[in-house]
Every structure is written in structure tokens, then in C-alpha cells.
Amino acid sequence: MRGALVAVTLLLGLGLGSAYAAGAFGRSTPRSSTPGVSRPLPPRADLRLAKDVPCEGSYYRHPVGPKAFSRFHAVTAVMCSEGLRTYPGRGQWLVMSRKVAVSGIPNWQRYFEQPNDPNVPPKNDGCTMNLEFVLVPVFIDRRGHALVPRAPVDRCDHPLGLAPGEQMIRVRWRTVQVRKIRQTISAAAVAANCPMRWGNVVAEGEPQLRSGESFFAPTPRTARVCIYRAPADDLADGEFVRGMRLGPAQTRDLLGALTGSPKSHCPNQRTFAMILASGSTLGASIELGGCWRVAPGFRGRKLAAANNTANASVVRAILGTR
């Protein structure tokens, strides 16, 4: 049951749009009734109540326990979470999203009214090191007062999940603000489906192919190419320069140009290209210059033959390099 709770936590934390998060929250314990608590809020009142409530800061320095929280009657909640968002023509960005809960609050509050349970899991089970957490929002009542509860945990300090017999609930969030923090992938890299950084595996001397081994398994029909350039004082990692997608004929010609004989005494190159293809288990890295050495494009393979070399004229013609 705890796995369901963690799945909901991640969905709540990473969702950037108005989302439904279904999961295991709360026990079936009755709450004391308070006049007016069950009445629905007027239209958009949840957004007005949350407008000036910060979703970070002092509230989190003084979370309250279940007894104090059970006397608080929340009608909405606000939460800020980081995530990734891709903007057409502007790349991928790390963003901070501010979300306001517009339904599901009563049952969600009951989850945080649970006391810690030192008997969960069973005493004969050892605690595990798996990372589990609950993103706790700031709850808000009808008068605009705000409160942050402590998340209930078991004896291993893992968050409690669904109690036996409890039904799933739905919390609906409305995103009211998205603020850009920093760009993580440029627009050109997004268009080419290329990472912003890649290890210069040829310059690092690993990995290498065994005799008769293929760069790709199976051989792809089409591929994409990502070109990187490493700084002169650190050849280990390259920064994205540009990328392109190849058609079937270009892919066939480029892969056929990677089978040259190994060469020795080759100077390491700052600029290199990655050939990547969906559906394959391997890739290829080509130095763009020098001996035009080629190696498998993924770290961690400890193979013991010399690198291939590429046909420089074919690579230049297809990739448009000098």
C-alpha cells in the first residue's frame, strides 16, 4: 500500500498541469463535525484564499501534529514543486509550478490526521533504505489561515499508506503559476532529441569493440546525430553544438563508413559526434578530426580491441563538417 502513496507523491510533485492524483490517503476515522465545513466553496474561492499564502518558508519550520491538525478544517491547499517543461521553440526548462487544490481536501486532511504507527511494518521486519517521502502542502481554512502538518510515519520513518478498508481518493490540482528557473535543454537539442552533454569516450580510451562486434544491434534503418565539443583543458565531456536526423540512405552510408582499420598515435580531438538510434542497444562515437577514430558510444563497456576509424570524406559529406 505504501507504494501507492509514493506513486501519488511523485505525481503530485512532478505534474505541471491540472492533474488528478489517485492514491492511498487517510484512515476511515470520523472527524468532529463543524458547522459550515461540508459546504462547498463559492466559485474560485479556493484560488482567492490561496493567493497570498506562500508555499514555502516559516510554515514548514513549525509543522503541527495530528491532534492540532484535526482541529483545523482545511478547504484548500497550495503547493509548489519543481519539474521539467518543454516550450515549443524555446527548449526544455526547469520550472517551479504553483498549484492550488480544488477538490479532495477533506479526505486528504484525514491522511495527515493519522498518528505515527510504531507497529508498521511488523516488528520482525527490518527497515529498508528505500527513499519515500510525502510532499506536504500548505493547508488553508475558510478564514485564510494556513497550516502545515507533519506527515505520519511508521517505525522506519517511512510515510504511512492506506489503512485497511479505506477507499482511494482523488485530489485535483489547478496550476495557477509556472515560473522558469533555468533552461536544461536548448531548443536545438530538443528538436534533435540530443542530450546537452556527452562523455568523450574516444578521448577517454574506452570502451572499444571486439573483433567482429557491431556498433548497433540490430542495425538501425534511421539514426540521429548529436555533435559535441569539449573544452581544451578537459576533453572528458562535450557540450552540445548541433544535431540532425538522418534518412535511411544517409544512415546506411554513415554506418558503412565506420569500419576503417585502427590507427595508433592519434591525437585526441575536442569535437566528436554521437550516432544514436531508437531500438538499438549500442551507439557510436566519432572523433571529427585527427585519425577519425570510432568507438561504442556508451561508457562502462570494458572491451579490448583497438578503435575503428571512419572514412573522413563520407562523414564530412553527411554531417557537414570541415
Rosetta silent file (secondary structure, phi, psi, omega in degrees, C-alpha in Angstrom):
SEQUENCE: MRGALVAVTLLLGLGLGSAYAAGAFGRSTPRSSTPGVSRPLPPRADLRLAKDVPCEGSYYRHPVGPKAFSRFHAVTAVMCSEGLRTYPGRGQWLVMSRKVAVSGIPNWQRYFEQPNDPNVPPKNDGCTMNLEFVLVPVFIDRRGHALVPRAPVDRCDHPLGLAPGEQMIRVRWRTVQVRKIRQTISAAAVAANCPMRWGNVVAEGEPQLRSGESFFAPTPRTARVCIYRAPADDLADGEFVRGMRLGPAQTRDLLGALTGSPKSHCPNQRTFAMILASGSTLGASIELGGCWRVAPGFRGRKLAAANNTANASVVRAILGTR
SCORE:     score description
SCORE:     0.000 S_00000001
   1 L     0.000  -30.445 -178.317    0.000    0.000    0.000 S_00000001
   2 H   -66.042  -31.495  178.744    2.873    2.335    0.672 S_00000001
   3 H   -60.367  -36.050  177.741    3.926    2.065   -2.935 S_00000001
   4 H   -64.077  -38.845  179.447    0.616    3.606   -3.975 S_00000001
   5 H   -64.374  -43.880 -179.643    1.235    6.541   -1.654 S_00000001
   6 H   -65.201  -38.636  177.859    4.714    7.142   -3.037 S_00000001
   7 H   -61.015  -40.138  177.477    3.390    6.979   -6.594 S_00000001
   8 H   -65.758  -41.274  179.060    0.862    9.670   -5.723 S_00000001
   9 H   -56.380  -47.170 -178.739    3.568   11.750   -4.064 S_00000001
  10 H   -66.678  -38.179  179.245    5.670   11.748   -7.207 S_00000001
  11 H   -64.428  -41.662  178.208    2.670   12.540   -9.384 S_00000001
  12 H   -65.519  -38.084 -174.573    1.725   15.472   -7.206 S_00000001
  13 H   -75.989  -31.397 -172.592    5.294   16.720   -7.104 S_00000001
  14 H  -104.495  -16.565 -179.255    6.118   16.474  -10.801 S_00000001
  15 L   -65.583  132.155 -176.847    2.792   17.165  -12.520 S_00000001
  16 L  -104.989  -14.987  179.172    2.846   20.577  -14.186 S_00000001
  17 L  -106.847 -177.028  173.785   -0.716   20.813  -15.417 S_00000001
  18 L   -66.639  118.793 -168.693   -4.078   20.488  -13.739 S_00000001
  19 L  -131.284  154.477  170.183   -3.893   16.862  -12.683 S_00000001
  20 E  -103.533  129.124  178.914   -5.835   14.176  -10.912 S_00000001
  21 E  -118.289  110.138 -179.819   -3.791   12.219   -8.409 S_00000001
  22 E  -100.125  136.076  179.438   -5.390    8.992   -7.262 S_00000001
  23 E  -177.254 -168.872 -172.869   -3.892    7.121   -4.366 S_00000001
  24 L   -97.647  106.960  179.246   -3.998    5.865   -0.819 S_00000001
  25 L  -132.486  131.834  164.402   -4.632    8.593    1.724 S_00000001
  26 L    86.154  157.146  172.560   -6.092    8.500    5.192 S_00000001
  27 L   -99.531  168.306 -179.682   -7.804    6.218    7.639 S_00000001
  28 L   -89.051   37.518 -179.624  -11.547    5.805    7.992 S_00000001
  29 L   -82.647  136.259 -179.107  -11.584    7.671   11.316 S_00000001
  30 L   -71.609  151.926  176.699  -14.531   10.009   11.852 S_00000001
  31 L  -110.502  151.862  174.643  -13.954   13.733   12.270 S_00000001
  32 L   -69.089  136.243 -176.762  -15.789   16.035   14.543 S_00000001
  33 L   -82.241  141.963  177.759  -18.348   17.998   12.567 S_00000001
  34 L  -128.039  129.926 -178.339  -18.104   21.759   12.404 S_00000001
  35 L   -53.182  128.670  175.184  -20.948   23.898   11.021 S_00000001
  36 L    92.490  -13.822 -176.089  -20.177   25.007    7.506 S_00000001
  37 L   -65.837  -37.666 -175.078  -17.188   22.710    6.902 S_00000001
  38 L   -80.918  -11.383 -179.744  -19.044   20.483    4.458 S_00000001
  39 L   -67.838  137.400  177.664  -20.480   23.370    2.439 S_00000001
  40 L   -67.264  151.656  177.010  -18.813   23.780   -0.968 S_00000001
  41 L   -73.369  150.091  172.522  -16.738   26.867   -1.534 S_00000001
  42 L   -60.542  158.632 -179.862  -18.091   29.619   -3.774 S_00000001
  43 L   -52.958  130.091  175.760  -16.643   29.574   -7.307 S_00000001
  44 L    66.672    8.439  177.899  -12.921   30.374   -7.349 S_00000001
  45 H   -65.160  -32.983  178.657  -12.874   30.960   -3.587 S_00000001
  46 H   -61.126  -39.239  179.859  -10.118   28.349   -3.278 S_00000001
  47 H   -69.823  -37.869  179.267   -7.908   30.402   -5.596 S_00000001
  48 H   -67.914  -40.814 -179.992   -8.624   33.637   -3.705 S_00000001
  49 H   -63.568  -35.702 -175.813   -7.864   32.044   -0.323 S_00000001
  50 H   -88.517   -5.642 -170.544   -4.542   30.680   -1.581 S_00000001
  51 L   -55.546  -45.592 -173.793   -3.499   33.783   -3.495 S_00000001
  52 L  -105.758   12.809 -179.512   -1.236   35.317   -0.831 S_00000001
  53 L   -92.455  117.126  177.742   -0.209   32.141    1.009 S_00000001
  54 L   -70.580  144.480 -179.999    3.446   31.235    0.386 S_00000001
  55 L  -101.915   31.122  175.030    4.069   27.541   -0.233 S_00000001
  56 L  -160.511  173.601  174.566    7.471   27.554    1.453 S_00000001
  57 L    98.547 -137.903 -167.331    9.234   29.201    4.382 S_00000001
  58 H   -63.171  -30.460  179.366    8.130   29.537    8.002 S_00000001
  59 H   -55.877  -39.690 -175.633    5.129   27.208    7.749 S_00000001
  60 H   -79.175  -14.452  178.058    7.442   24.274    7.174 S_00000001
  61 H   -79.638  -15.773 -177.644    9.704   25.175   10.091 S_00000001
  62 L  -136.096   63.024  178.335    6.881   24.570   12.552 S_00000001
  63 L   -68.666  150.722 -176.958    4.688   21.672   11.331 S_00000001
  64 E  -102.689  157.044  178.713    1.889   20.604   13.659 S_00000001
  65 L   -81.585  178.084 -174.196    0.993   17.138   14.907 S_00000001
  66 H   -64.871  -33.730 -178.933   -2.212   15.186   14.204 S_00000001
  67 H   -66.083  -46.684  178.976   -4.146   16.446   17.257 S_00000001
  68 H   -66.498  -37.629 -177.408   -3.641   20.109   16.378 S_00000001
  69 H   -70.297  -30.479 -179.987   -4.257   19.435   12.708 S_00000001
  70 H   -67.848  -19.511  177.098   -7.545   17.636   13.437 S_00000001
  71 L   -87.930   -4.096  179.876   -8.867   20.904   14.914 S_00000001
  72 L   -99.357  132.553 -175.562   -8.007   22.693   11.665 S_00000001
  73 L  -113.591   90.177 -176.485  -10.662   22.500    8.927 S_00000001
  74 E   -73.592  144.848  174.968   -8.931   22.905    5.582 S_00000001
  75 E  -119.907  -15.619  175.877  -10.876   23.834    2.468 S_00000001
  76 E  -157.602  179.753  179.738   -7.982   24.111    0.030 S_00000001
  77 E  -155.168  157.147  178.104   -4.190   23.770   -0.137 S_00000001
  78 E  -131.294  142.569 -179.173   -1.287   25.235   -2.054 S_00000001
  79 E  -148.694  140.174  174.151    1.943   23.547   -3.092 S_00000001
  80 E  -112.738  138.831  179.866    4.967   24.490   -5.177 S_00000001
  81 E  -148.068  147.547  177.375    7.079   21.845   -6.879 S_00000001
  82 E   -84.185  151.118  177.124    9.892   21.734   -9.381 S_00000001
  83 E  -166.012 -178.001  179.831    9.540   19.926  -12.679 S_00000001
  84 E  -111.721  140.237  177.838   10.522   19.983  -16.326 S_00000001
  85 E  -141.347  134.426  178.053    8.529   21.634  -19.083 S_00000001
  86 E  -100.205  128.026  179.016    9.236   21.846  -22.799 S_00000001
  87 E  -107.997  128.239 -179.911    8.233   25.042  -24.603 S_00000001
  88 L   -53.976  124.160  178.027    7.863   24.945  -28.407 S_00000001
  89 L    77.095   -2.339 -178.513   10.871   26.648  -29.942 S_00000001
  90 L  -124.594    2.949  175.109   12.393   27.501  -26.529 S_00000001
  91 E    85.714 -169.285  179.352   13.703   24.161  -25.291 S_00000001
  92 E  -100.871  139.295 -176.345   13.235   22.360  -22.004 S_00000001
  93 E  -129.357  146.104  164.639   13.247   24.282  -18.715 S_00000001
  94 E   -79.919  126.332 -175.672   13.350   23.520  -15.039 S_00000001
  95 E  -127.779  158.691  171.726   10.266   25.278  -13.705 S_00000001
  96 E  -110.734  119.490 -178.670    8.573   25.955  -10.390 S_00000001
  97 E  -105.253  133.309  174.784    4.827   25.312  -10.531 S_00000001
  98 E  -104.110  123.159 -175.674    2.386   26.730   -8.004 S_00000001
  99 E  -124.347  145.094  177.579   -0.724   24.587   -7.651 S_00000001
 100 E  -119.778  133.059  178.607   -3.952   25.024   -5.695 S_00000001
 101 E   -76.817  130.740 -179.483   -6.143   22.079   -4.666 S_00000001
 102 E  -116.622    0.055  172.561   -9.715   22.428   -5.893 S_00000001
 103 E  -164.610  163.005  176.089  -11.117   19.087   -4.682 S_00000001
 104 L    85.345    6.162 -174.715  -10.315   16.120   -2.444 S_00000001
 105 H   -66.478  -45.564 -176.438   -9.223   18.151    0.594 S_00000001
 106 H   -56.333  -48.011  179.364  -11.377   16.530    3.366 S_00000001
 107 H   -67.926  -33.842  179.451  -10.104   13.001    2.741 S_00000001
 108 H   -68.232  -38.089  176.958   -6.590   14.257    2.208 S_00000001
 109 H   -60.668  -38.625 -179.893   -6.693   16.070    5.537 S_00000001
 110 H   -60.996  -30.614  176.620   -7.693   12.792    7.206 S_00000001
 111 H   -60.252  -45.021 -176.987   -4.480   11.252    5.937 S_00000001
 112 H   -78.017   -8.657  174.706   -2.410   13.809    7.867 S_00000001
 113 L   -83.278   -6.782  177.951   -4.561   13.332   10.977 S_00000001
 114 L   -67.673  137.278  172.034   -3.177    9.818   11.368 S_00000001
 115 L   -77.698  160.745  173.181   -0.764    9.404   14.300 S_00000001
 116 L   -58.224  145.529 -178.754    2.592    7.779   13.784 S_00000001
 117 E  -120.584  100.100 -178.307    2.319    3.991   13.923 S_00000001
 118 L   -71.614   -7.467 -179.526    5.367    2.294   15.528 S_00000001
 119 L   -96.510    5.898  176.994    3.897   -1.151   14.748 S_00000001
 120 L  -116.571  123.951   -1.751    4.110   -0.724   10.995 S_00000001
 121 L   -76.034 -179.272  179.072    5.806   -2.689    9.484 S_00000001
 122 L   -53.342  148.175 -173.013    5.686   -5.865   11.660 S_00000001
 123 L   -59.035  -27.562 -177.723    8.334   -5.935   14.364 S_00000001
 124 L   -83.731    0.067  177.344   10.162   -8.882   12.777 S_00000001
 125 L   -95.147  137.903  176.707   10.741   -6.919    9.549 S_00000001
 126 L   -83.334  154.543  177.760   13.886   -4.844    9.171 S_00000001
 127 L   -75.232  142.199  178.557   13.825   -1.269    7.982 S_00000001
 128 L  -103.102  167.028 -176.627   14.856   -0.669    4.397 S_00000001
 129 L   -97.929    8.478 -178.574   16.807    2.213    2.902 S_00000001
 130 L   -64.203  141.908 -176.584   14.325    2.993    0.112 S_00000001
 131 L   -85.041  116.539  176.990   13.572    6.691   -0.231 S_00000001
 132 L  -134.146  135.889 -178.577    9.921    7.507    0.457 S_00000001
 133 L  -153.892  161.020  176.645    8.514   10.916    1.219 S_00000001
 134 L  -118.516  126.950  174.395    5.333   12.933    1.093 S_00000001
 135 L   -78.963  106.432 -174.073    5.263   16.401   -0.411 S_00000001
 136 L   -88.327  124.748  178.376    3.256   18.200    2.253 S_00000001
 137 L   -84.798  178.020  169.937    1.290   21.242    1.045 S_00000001
 138 E   -93.442  117.477  178.349    0.172   24.280    2.995 S_00000001
 139 E   -85.754  148.545 -174.690   -3.457   23.720    4.022 S_00000001
 140 E  -133.810  135.503  177.390   -5.794   26.729    4.223 S_00000001
 141 E   -96.591 -175.955 -174.633   -9.105   27.152    6.053 S_00000001
 142 L   -65.603  -22.031  179.825  -12.099   29.371    5.197 S_00000001
 143 L   -92.559    2.743  179.729  -10.617   32.366    7.003 S_00000001
 144 L    87.004    5.365  176.082   -7.352   32.174    5.081 S_00000001
 145 L   -73.001  144.929 -175.378   -5.364   30.729    7.974 S_00000001
 146 E  -121.111  150.100 -177.370   -2.600   28.380    6.873 S_00000001
 147 E  -155.160  144.454  175.401   -1.051   25.322    8.497 S_00000001
 148 L  -118.599  124.167  178.807    1.426   22.604    7.603 S_00000001
 149 E   -90.181  162.019  169.833    1.039   19.151    9.230 S_00000001
 150 L   -80.368  142.391  177.101    3.662   16.546    9.934 S_00000001
 151 L   -77.478  134.023  179.000    3.426   13.505    7.683 S_00000001
 152 L   -72.123  140.224 -175.667    2.552   10.309    9.618 S_00000001
 153 E  -131.899  163.937  174.316    5.278    7.663    9.562 S_00000001
 154 E   -92.511 -170.296 -175.856    5.882    4.077   10.638 S_00000001
 155 L   -69.508  -13.695  177.293    8.681    2.884   12.902 S_00000001
 156 L   -96.980    9.003 -176.840   11.125    3.112    9.976 S_00000001
 157 L    63.323   26.750  171.296   10.200    6.771    9.345 S_00000001
 158 L   -95.414  146.997 -178.007    8.510    5.810    6.087 S_00000001
 159 E   -64.793  141.138  176.457    5.171    7.511    5.302 S_00000001
 160 L   -69.417  149.811  178.202    2.036    5.598    6.233 S_00000001
 161 L  -110.149 -149.387 -175.007   -0.150    4.380    3.418 S_00000001
 162 L   -73.524  130.687  175.567   -3.732    3.292    3.043 S_00000001
 163 L   -76.237  153.045  179.015   -5.403    1.770    6.078 S_00000001
 164 L   -54.695  132.952  178.547   -7.370   -1.483    5.576 S_00000001
 165 L    86.402   -9.856 -179.214  -10.806   -0.779    4.130 S_00000001
 166 L   -76.545  138.486  177.556  -10.011    2.783    3.086 S_00000001
 167 L   -88.759  157.892  176.459  -11.075    3.765   -0.429 S_00000001
 168 L   -69.756  153.158  176.774   -8.936    5.697   -2.871 S_00000001
 169 E  -123.393  171.454  176.598   -9.458    9.430   -3.181 S_00000001
 170 E  -128.344  128.691  173.392   -8.778   11.999   -5.846 S_00000001
 171 E  -109.750  124.389 -179.748   -7.056   15.314   -5.309 S_00000001
 172 E  -106.516  127.093 -179.479   -7.449   17.749   -8.182 S_00000001
 173 E  -108.459  144.454  171.819   -4.859   20.489   -8.605 S_00000001
 174 E  -116.703  121.762  177.576   -5.099   23.634  -10.639 S_00000001
 175 E   -76.598  122.792 -176.489   -1.821   25.146  -11.781 S_00000001
 176 E  -108.688  -14.759  179.458   -2.003   28.899  -11.223 S_00000001
 177 E  -159.399  139.003  173.575    1.603   29.892  -11.988 S_00000001
 178 E  -129.075  119.899 -177.402    4.637   28.419  -13.720 S_00000001
 179 E  -114.577  126.959  178.150    7.958   30.198  -13.232 S_00000001
 180 E   -71.523  135.783  176.311   11.031   29.363  -15.291 S_00000001
 181 E  -103.041  -56.085  176.456   14.170   28.665  -13.251 S_00000001
 182 E  -160.988  154.186  176.982   16.756   27.698  -15.877 S_00000001
 183 E   -77.194  133.257  178.851   16.983   26.082  -19.273 S_00000001
 184 E  -105.018  -30.101  177.298   18.057   22.432  -19.128 S_00000001
 185 E  -139.809  130.081 -177.397   17.998   21.530  -22.839 S_00000001
 186 L   -69.146  163.159  179.230   18.264   24.026  -25.675 S_00000001
 187 H   -60.708  -40.030  179.844   15.636   24.300  -28.376 S_00000001
 188 H   -65.337  -39.310  179.414   18.058   22.869  -30.952 S_00000001
 189 H   -69.201  -37.296  176.273   18.857   19.883  -28.731 S_00000001
 190 H   -62.949  -44.744 -178.803   15.173   19.219  -28.087 S_00000001
 191 H   -62.291  -35.667 -179.219   14.454   19.301  -31.829 S_00000001
 192 H   -90.445   -4.991 -177.243   17.284   16.843  -32.500 S_00000001
 193 L    59.059   50.255 -178.694   16.479   14.707  -29.397 S_00000001
 194 L  -118.823  141.189  170.693   20.042   15.125  -28.110 S_00000001
 195 L   -67.433  158.247  179.879   21.352   15.420  -24.523 S_00000001
 196 L   -77.196  -22.901  179.391   23.171   18.652  -23.710 S_00000001
 197 E  -134.753  150.130  175.498   26.322   16.826  -22.570 S_00000001
 198 E  -150.827  144.573  178.233   28.037   13.594  -23.530 S_00000001
 199 E   -70.810  138.933  179.622   31.224   11.870  -22.484 S_00000001
 200 L   -84.935   79.806 -169.503   34.092   11.912  -24.991 S_00000001
 201 H   -67.275  -29.772  178.718   34.560    8.151  -24.929 S_00000001
 202 H   -68.217  -46.662  179.939   37.164    8.010  -27.709 S_00000001
 203 H   -64.258  -31.211  179.797   39.442   10.514  -25.976 S_00000001
 204 H   -77.290  -13.425  175.850   38.984    8.651  -22.690 S_00000001
 205 L    87.017    6.492  176.467   40.183    5.423  -24.298 S_00000001
 206 L  -154.729  155.505   -5.780   37.106    3.328  -23.537 S_00000001
 207 L   -86.501  176.158 -179.248   35.073    1.443  -24.457 S_00000001
 208 L  -135.281  160.066 -178.263   36.302   -0.346  -27.587 S_00000001
 209 L   -85.725  145.047  165.672   34.944   -3.027  -29.914 S_00000001
 210 L   -77.898  160.388  178.633   35.973   -6.652  -30.018 S_00000001
 211 L   -58.919  128.900  178.298   36.820   -8.030  -33.431 S_00000001
 212 L    84.239   -3.491 -178.649   33.625   -8.620  -35.417 S_00000001
 213 L   -82.815  147.887 -178.017   31.386   -6.743  -32.956 S_00000001
 214 L   -99.957  149.240  174.733   28.833   -4.262  -34.274 S_00000001
 215 L   -68.350  -32.503 -176.138   28.200   -0.736  -33.053 S_00000001
 216 L  -124.671  142.654  176.270   24.472   -1.334  -33.347 S_00000001
 217 L  -144.779  105.328   -0.533   22.337   -4.352  -32.611 S_00000001
 218 L   -81.111  171.714  178.089   20.195   -4.502  -34.643 S_00000001
 219 L   -66.400  125.087 -176.094   21.388   -2.219  -37.425 S_00000001
 220 L   -76.201  153.340  175.348   19.032    0.795  -37.445 S_00000001
 221 L   -80.942  -37.673  176.592   17.161    1.976  -40.514 S_00000001
 222 L  -133.008  162.424 -178.323   17.447    5.618  -39.468 S_00000001
 223 E  -148.765  167.673  171.306   19.547    7.453  -36.902 S_00000001
 224 E  -122.614  153.355 -178.123   20.125   10.833  -35.347 S_00000001
 225 E  -123.449  131.976  176.927   23.491   12.523  -34.865 S_00000001
 226 E  -119.015  126.285 -177.157   24.465   14.765  -31.941 S_00000001
 227 E  -107.175  134.756 -175.208   27.678   16.794  -32.229 S_00000001
 228 E  -129.567  156.797  176.110   29.617   17.906  -29.134 S_00000001
 229 E  -136.554  126.031 -179.399   32.715   19.973  -28.374 S_00000001
 230 L   -92.895  151.454  175.876   34.805   19.584  -25.229 S_00000001
 231 L   -66.712  153.566 -175.737   36.849   22.422  -23.670 S_00000001
 232 L   -62.476  -30.061 -176.891   40.544   22.404  -24.443 S_00000001
 233 L   -92.984    2.302  179.286   41.509   21.847  -20.798 S_00000001
 234 L  -156.884   94.865 -175.204   39.073   18.977  -20.192 S_00000001
 235 L   -82.678   -0.532 -171.836   38.367   16.570  -23.020 S_00000001
 236 L   -68.071  -35.915 -175.260   36.267   14.195  -20.903 S_00000001
 237 E  -132.332  137.996  178.904   32.864   15.799  -21.574 S_00000001
 238 E  -108.659  151.749  175.408   31.478   17.692  -24.529 S_00000001
 239 E   -98.489  143.835 -178.414   28.758   20.346  -24.758 S_00000001
 240 E   -59.227  134.418  176.594   26.038   20.100  -27.394 S_00000001
 241 E  -110.197  -53.453  178.149   26.783   22.024  -30.605 S_00000001
 242 E  -164.699  168.641  179.684   24.136   20.847  -33.057 S_00000001
 243 E  -147.024  166.877 -179.969   22.159   17.806  -34.108 S_00000001
 244 E  -157.544  160.402  175.318   20.406   16.280  -37.085 S_00000001
 245 E  -111.920  136.271 -176.241   18.213   13.379  -38.119 S_00000001
 246 E  -105.181  143.390  173.853   19.336   11.085  -40.920 S_00000001
 247 L   -80.408  178.236 -178.030   17.209    9.328  -43.508 S_00000001
 248 H   -58.102  -43.669 -177.797   17.668    5.667  -44.465 S_00000001
 249 H   -67.358  -44.486  178.097   20.262    6.323  -47.195 S_00000001
 250 H   -63.521  -40.632  178.723   22.351    8.671  -45.032 S_00000001
 251 H   -62.152  -45.825  179.619   22.185    6.243  -42.109 S_00000001
 252 H   -60.798  -44.534 -178.161   23.316    3.337  -44.291 S_00000001
 253 H   -67.939  -40.212 -178.183   26.210    5.338  -45.762 S_00000001
 254 H   -68.182  -43.890  179.300   27.357    6.713  -42.401 S_00000001
 255 H   -65.274  -33.617  177.450   27.342    3.344  -40.636 S_00000001
 256 H   -69.851  -17.265 -178.314   29.206    1.840  -43.584 S_00000001
 257 L   -90.624    5.120 -174.964   31.910    4.497  -43.168 S_00000001
 258 L  -100.869   14.492 -169.623   32.800    3.437  -39.599 S_00000001
 259 L  -108.988   20.054  179.939   34.691    0.250  -40.444 S_00000001
 260 E   -68.770  163.847 -178.351   38.195    1.520  -41.163 S_00000001
 261 L   -71.910  149.699  177.660   41.296   -0.096  -39.680 S_00000001
 262 L   -62.932  152.980  175.767   42.601    1.048  -36.282 S_00000001
 263 L  -129.826  152.301  179.036   45.424    3.594  -36.159 S_00000001
 264 L  -108.308  166.490  177.794   47.953    4.342  -33.461 S_00000001
 265 L    57.850   47.658 -179.950   49.440    7.588  -32.157 S_00000001
 266 L   -98.990  129.526  176.579   46.250    9.572  -32.773 S_00000001
 267 L   -70.874  140.325  176.564   45.843   12.973  -31.066 S_00000001
 268 L   -66.040  145.265 -177.377   42.646   13.332  -29.032 S_00000001
 269 L  -111.943  145.601  179.447   40.021   15.594  -30.587 S_00000001
 270 L   -79.421  -31.966 -176.360   37.766   18.147  -28.892 S_00000001
 271 E  -101.845  133.850 -179.734   34.868   17.749  -31.343 S_00000001
 272 E  -149.041  161.469 -179.752   33.051   14.463  -31.692 S_00000001
 273 E  -122.804  144.580  172.853   29.696   13.120  -32.870 S_00000001
 274 E  -106.481  130.392  171.882   27.324   10.586  -31.367 S_00000001
 275 E  -101.793  120.900 -175.623   25.272    8.349  -33.660 S_00000001
 276 E  -127.718  144.640 -179.639   22.109    7.284  -31.847 S_00000001
 277 L  -145.085  136.452  176.672   19.188    5.197  -32.975 S_00000001
 278 L   -70.057  144.571  178.882   15.954    4.143  -31.342 S_00000001
 279 L    84.908    0.489  178.876   15.532    0.414  -30.917 S_00000001
 280 L  -108.915  158.326  179.753   19.272   -0.307  -30.765 S_00000001
 281 L   -98.351   -9.596 -178.909   21.350   -1.366  -27.784 S_00000001
 282 L  -131.808  170.468  175.526   24.574    0.338  -28.854 S_00000001
 283 L  -144.259 -175.945 -179.281   25.739    3.578  -30.422 S_00000001
 284 E  -137.918  142.661  176.085   28.880    5.021  -31.939 S_00000001
 285 E  -116.560  131.611 -177.773   31.102    7.991  -31.152 S_00000001
 286 E  -121.324  128.378  169.464   33.254    9.529  -33.900 S_00000001
 287 E   -74.000  130.412 -179.058   36.123   11.955  -33.455 S_00000001
 288 L   -96.348   77.730 -177.509   35.681   14.733  -36.016 S_00000001
 289 L   140.197 -179.677  179.343   39.314   15.194  -36.958 S_00000001
 290 L    61.714 -124.703  178.274   42.701   13.609  -36.345 S_00000001
 291 L   -90.343    0.679 -179.618   42.507    9.902  -37.132 S_00000001
 292 L    55.564   47.695 -179.240   38.691    9.954  -37.120 S_00000001
 293 E   -70.414  152.404 -179.249   38.599    7.187  -34.528 S_00000001
 294 E  -128.089  141.937  177.081   35.320    5.486  -33.707 S_00000001
 295 E  -146.851  159.216  172.048   34.221    3.750  -30.508 S_00000001
 296 E   -55.832  144.109 -169.424   30.990    2.488  -28.944 S_00000001
 297 L   -89.302    9.377 -176.489   29.183    5.486  -27.530 S_00000001
 298 L  -124.507  135.271 -179.681   28.356    4.286  -24.023 S_00000001
 299 L   -71.996  161.384  173.127   30.608    4.148  -21.005 S_00000001
 300 L    99.270   -9.561  178.435   31.060    1.093  -18.853 S_00000001
 301 L   -91.678  120.941 -178.639   31.896   -1.479  -21.550 S_00000001
 302 L  -101.965   85.410 -179.002   35.355   -2.967  -20.952 S_00000001
 303 L  -113.955  158.408 -159.901   36.341   -4.333  -24.364 S_00000001
 304 L  -119.007   16.509  178.066   39.857   -4.985  -25.509 S_00000001
 305 L  -106.212  165.977 -179.492   40.406   -4.287  -29.228 S_00000001
 306 L   -70.630  157.193  178.310   41.622   -1.121  -30.909 S_00000001
 307 L   -67.352  150.282  168.550   39.142    1.513  -32.090 S_00000001
 308 E   -73.454  174.977  170.057   37.902    1.550  -35.663 S_00000001
 309 E  -127.501  161.800 -178.210   38.363    4.609  -37.809 S_00000001
 310 L  -108.225  155.976  173.254   35.881    6.383  -40.051 S_00000001
 311 L   -76.327  108.426 -171.174   36.046    7.403  -43.687 S_00000001
 312 H   -61.825  -39.996 -177.052   36.585   11.123  -43.227 S_00000001
 313 H   -66.379  -38.349  178.880   35.202   12.213  -46.603 S_00000001
 314 H   -67.547  -45.050 -179.392   31.932   10.305  -46.118 S_00000001
 315 H   -62.405  -44.781  178.776   31.483   11.645  -42.559 S_00000001
 316 H   -58.566  -44.338 -176.534   32.218   15.199  -43.703 S_00000001
 317 H   -64.563  -39.763 -176.225   29.712   14.967  -46.552 S_00000001
 318 H   -80.463  -41.652 -175.650   26.891   13.641  -44.358 S_00000001
 319 H   -89.554  -11.189  178.992   27.499   15.706  -41.214 S_00000001
 320 L    71.832   31.423  179.723   28.552   18.887  -42.986 S_00000001
 321 L  -101.273  159.669  179.322   31.831   19.187  -41.054 S_00000001
 322 L   -82.166    0.000    0.000   35.123   20.516  -42.275 S_00000001
